[in-house]
């Protein structure tokens, strides 16, 4: 992979200031910027749809950094996808099976997400809420949106319990190691 697009989907609000995700986004940028071509988008700063489409086209890998809100992506990230993932740019209909019209083939994507849910809540069949589901299971809709467009997943990265027991320095170090391994730096 020679180029990457980093997308920050954090939102700044009264409860969550977005600092955890912003910090991980900056760690990724600082690690990758001297080794590969990196472009960035911070959704909360606004964006131009045409420029975003071009960023995707020129990138080999896309990294989405965002908090998981109510078991899904924040509304600003969903709005971004709705606006940027244009027909005939990201996908098209064809005569093949449903989901085979992705136009972003040859590109990889990674989700780097933060959760209030503790790690122990996942993969536990005795957990009444998640019933054995993994974090990977919960982010399935976001993954399928990327795969519908033809992208291939890289190994995702998850930070847990970031509100009740934040371990930012440890999570940042784990993320740097994860990126170093994933991008073979």
ZIPEUR-V136190 format. One line per field, one symbol per residue. ss: DSSP state (h for helix, s for strand, l for the rest). psi: psi as a letter, one per 30 degrees, with the letter a starting at -180 (. if undefined). burial: + if it has 9 or more other C-alpha atoms within 8 Angstrom, else -. Layout:
ss: ???
psi: ???
burial: ???
This chain:
ss: llssssssllllllllllhhhhhhhhhhhhhhllllsssssshhhlllhhhhhhhhhhllssssssslsllsllhhhhhhhhhhllslllsllllllllllslllllsssssssllllhhhlllllllllllllhhhhlhhhhhhhhhlllsslllsssllllllllhhhhhhhhhhhhhhhlll
psi: kflkkkkjglkjaeekfgeeeeeeeeeeeeeffgflkkllkjeffllkeeeeeeeeefkekkkkjlkjkhgalleeeeeeeeeeikkgeellkafalkgggkghlgkllkkjlkkfklefflgjffjfefhfkleeeegeeeeeeeeegglkklklkkklhfeeikheeeeeeeeeeeeeeegh.
burial: --+++++++++------+-++++++-+++-+++--+++--+++--------++-++--++++++++++---+++-+++-+---+++--++++-------++++++-++++++++++-+--+++++-+--+++++---++--++--++++++++---++++++--------++--++-+++-+---
